[in-house]
Amino acid sequence: MAIIGVLLSIAAPRYFNHVERARENTLRQSLAVMRDAIDKFHADTDSYPASLEELVSKKYLRSIPEDPHTGNRGSWAVQAPPDEGIGVFDVHSGATGNTADGVPLSEL
């Protein structure tokens, strides 16, 4: 039992650190895909999408990805274009907290 306890005390922290890094990488990838879709939409239509759902309905995205930190597809924080004020110019995570590097999740 002592050997199993020692092995678990070594492996558990590494496992949880790996899971957190995987969430951060998934978040970064989801943001990159959505931002690319927004840019392509803007290049095609010369306007920004009204919502993330418009990107799905016009086939720029198959579906809105789930935010890995909140577990919700509707928790994305959208930023409107500075000059127009309406639409989706950029997207960020709606989760609170920081990455392992200390960067706020909402600033990725």
Contacts in CASP RR format, 6 or more apart in sequence:
PFRMAT RR
TARGET T0000
AUTHOR 0000-0000-0000
METHOD contacts of the structure
MODEL  1
MAIIGVLLSIAAPRYFNHVERARENTLRQSLAVMRDAIDKFHADTDSYPA
SLEELVSKKYLRSIPEDPHTGNRGSWAVQAPPDEGIGVFDVHSGATGNTA
DGVPLSEL
17 100 0 8 1.000
20 100 0 8 1.000
21 100 0 8 1.000
23 68 0 8 1.000
23 69 0 8 1.000
24 99 0 8 1.000
24 100 0 8 1.000
26 68 0 8 1.000
27 67 0 8 1.000
27 68 0 8 1.000
27 69 0 8 1.000
27 93 0 8 1.000
27 105 0 8 1.000
27 108 0 8 1.000
28 108 0 8 1.000
30 65 0 8 1.000
30 66 0 8 1.000
30 67 0 8 1.000
30 68 0 8 1.000
31 91 0 8 1.000
31 92 0 8 1.000
31 93 0 8 1.000
31 108 0 8 1.000
33 61 0 8 1.000
33 65 0 8 1.000
34 52 0 8 1.000
34 55 0 8 1.000
34 61 0 8 1.000
34 64 0 8 1.000
34 65 0 8 1.000
34 76 0 8 1.000
34 91 0 8 1.000
35 90 0 8 1.000
35 91 0 8 1.000
37 55 0 8 1.000
37 60 0 8 1.000
37 61 0 8 1.000
38 48 0 8 1.000
38 49 0 8 1.000
38 55 0 8 1.000
38 88 0 8 1.000
38 89 0 8 1.000
38 90 0 8 1.000
38 91 0 8 1.000
40 60 0 8 1.000
41 48 0 8 1.000
41 49 0 8 1.000
41 54 0 8 1.000
41 55 0 8 1.000
41 58 0 8 1.000
41 60 0 8 1.000
42 48 0 8 1.000
48 81 0 8 1.000
48 84 0 8 1.000
48 86 0 8 1.000
48 87 0 8 1.000
48 88 0 8 1.000
48 89 0 8 1.000
49 55 0 8 1.000
49 58 0 8 1.000
49 60 0 8 1.000
49 87 0 8 1.000
49 88 0 8 1.000
50 86 0 8 1.000
50 87 0 8 1.000
50 88 0 8 1.000
51 78 0 8 1.000
51 87 0 8 1.000
51 88 0 8 1.000
52 61 0 8 1.000
52 64 0 8 1.000
52 76 0 8 1.000
52 78 0 8 1.000
52 88 0 8 1.000
52 91 0 8 1.000
53 64 0 8 1.000
54 88 0 8 1.000
55 61 0 8 1.000
55 64 0 8 1.000
55 88 0 8 1.000
56 62 0 8 1.000
56 63 0 8 1.000
56 64 0 8 1.000
63 73 0 8 1.000
64 73 0 8 1.000
64 74 0 8 1.000
64 76 0 8 1.000
65 73 0 8 1.000
66 72 0 8 1.000
66 73 0 8 1.000
67 73 0 8 1.000
67 74 0 8 1.000
67 75 0 8 1.000
67 76 0 8 1.000
67 93 0 8 1.000
67 94 0 8 1.000
67 95 0 8 1.000
69 93 0 8 1.000
69 94 0 8 1.000
69 95 0 8 1.000
69 105 0 8 1.000
70 93 0 8 1.000
70 94 0 8 1.000
70 95 0 8 1.000
75 93 0 8 1.000
75 94 0 8 1.000
75 95 0 8 1.000
76 91 0 8 1.000
76 92 0 8 1.000
76 93 0 8 1.000
76 94 0 8 1.000
77 91 0 8 1.000
77 92 0 8 1.000
77 93 0 8 1.000
77 94 0 8 1.000
77 106 0 8 1.000
78 87 0 8 1.000
78 88 0 8 1.000
78 89 0 8 1.000
78 90 0 8 1.000
78 91 0 8 1.000
78 92 0 8 1.000
79 88 0 8 1.000
79 89 0 8 1.000
79 90 0 8 1.000
79 91 0 8 1.000
79 92 0 8 1.000
80 86 0 8 1.000
80 87 0 8 1.000
80 88 0 8 1.000
80 89 0 8 1.000
81 87 0 8 1.000
81 89 0 8 1.000
82 89 0 8 1.000
92 106 0 8 1.000
92 107 0 8 1.000
92 108 0 8 1.000
93 105 0 8 1.000
93 106 0 8 1.000
93 108 0 8 1.000
94 105 0 8 1.000
94 106 0 8 1.000
95 105 0 8 1.000
95 106 0 8 1.000
96 105 0 8 1.000
96 106 0 8 1.000
97 104 0 8 1.000
97 105 0 8 1.000
97 106 0 8 1.000
98 104 0 8 1.000
98 105 0 8 1.000
99 105 0 8 1.000
99 108 0 8 1.000
END
